[in-house]
Amino acid sequence: MSRPRTESNESDSTAVLSALGSKYSAEILCAAGTPKSAQALSEDIEIPIATCYRRIEELVDAGLLTCEGRQLSEEGRRTNIYRRTLDEIEVDFSDDEPTFSQKRRTEAKNRLQDQLEE
């Protein structure tokens, strides 16, 4: 049975698929299991900073990455810190439009992971 087609479902699906389909997006999501700046993500996965910022913007717009706040960089500048919003995503193409099943990250998991990183 087909899910009702709505504009928000269609635009959400398009945004998620577009973001996931971009080069380096999966690597950024994997690296952003703990809070990281764009600079740290760029260095971790060895991509140009401008590309990293573009992918981050796409991932944030799709709801796959979130800005968790700001912190001072080593140079004394305030920088945004990002973390992925999910641990798993499954895309089902068997219907009229793609559907997604997501395993969202919990705040408890984020806090535990933060403590393990310290």
C-alpha positions in Angstrom: 0.0 0.0 0.0 1.4 3.4 -1.0 1.9 6.1 1.6 0.0 9.4 0.9 2.2 11.7 -1.1 2.7 15.0 0.7 4.9 17.9 -0.2 6.8 17.7 3.1 7.4 13.9 2.7 8.6 14.5 -0.9 10.9 17.4 0.0 12.3 15.6 3.1 13.0 12.5 1.0 14.7 14.7 -1.7 16.8 16.6 0.9 18.0 13.4 2.6 18.8 11.6 -0.7 20.5 14.6 -2.1 22.6 15.1 1.1 23.5 11.4 1.3 24.4 11.3 -2.4 27.0 14.0 -2.2 30.6 13.0 -2.1 32.0 12.9 1.4 28.6 13.1 3.2 28.8 9.6 4.5 32.4 10.2 5.7 31.3 13.4 7.5 28.4 11.5 9.2 30.7 8.7 10.4 33.3 11.2 11.7 30.7 13.3 13.5 29.8 10.7 16.1 31.3 13.0 18.6 31.1 16.8 18.5 33.5 18.2 15.9 34.2 21.5 14.2 34.1 21.8 10.4 37.9 22.2 10.5 38.3 19.0 12.5 36.0 17.1 10.2 37.9 18.5 7.2 41.2 17.3 8.7 39.9 13.9 9.8 38.6 12.9 6.4 41.2 14.9 4.4 38.8 17.1 2.3 39.0 20.8 1.5 37.4 23.0 4.1 35.1 24.7 1.6 33.8 21.3 0.5 33.3 20.3 4.1 31.3 23.4 4.8 29.0 22.8 1.8 28.4 19.2 2.8 27.8 20.2 6.4 25.1 22.7 5.3 23.4 20.0 3.2 23.5 17.5 6.0 22.1 20.1 8.5 19.3 21.1 6.1 18.4 17.4 5.7 18.3 16.9 9.5 21.2 14.4 9.5 23.7 16.6 11.3 23.1 19.2 14.0 25.0 22.2 15.4 25.5 21.4 19.1 26.9 24.8 20.0 30.1 26.8 19.7 33.5 26.6 21.2 36.8 28.5 20.9 39.2 27.1 18.3 43.0 27.0 18.9 43.2 30.3 17.1 40.7 31.9 19.6 37.8 32.0 17.1 34.3 30.8 17.9 33.5 27.8 15.8 30.3 25.7 15.4 30.5 22.1 16.6 28.5 19.5 14.8 27.3 16.0 15.6 25.2 13.5 13.6 21.6 13.1 14.6 21.3 9.4 13.8 23.3 6.2 13.9 21.5 4.3 11.2 19.4 5.1 8.2 17.6 2.7 5.8 16.2 3.7 2.5 13.3 1.7 1.0 12.7 2.2 -2.7 10.0 -0.4 -3.1 7.1 2.1 -3.0 6.1 5.1 -5.2 8.6 7.3 -3.3 11.5 6.5 -1.0 10.8 5.9 2.6 13.3 6.1 5.5 13.8 4.2 8.7 16.2 6.0 11.0 17.8 5.1 14.3 18.1 8.5 16.0 20.9 9.1 18.5 19.7 9.7 22.1 21.0 12.4 24.4 22.0 9.6 26.8 24.2 8.0 24.2 25.7 11.4 23.3 26.6 12.1 26.9 28.1 8.7 27.4 30.2 8.9 24.3 31.3 12.4 25.3 32.5 11.0 28.7 34.4 8.2 27.0 36.2 10.7 24.7 37.5 12.8 27.6 
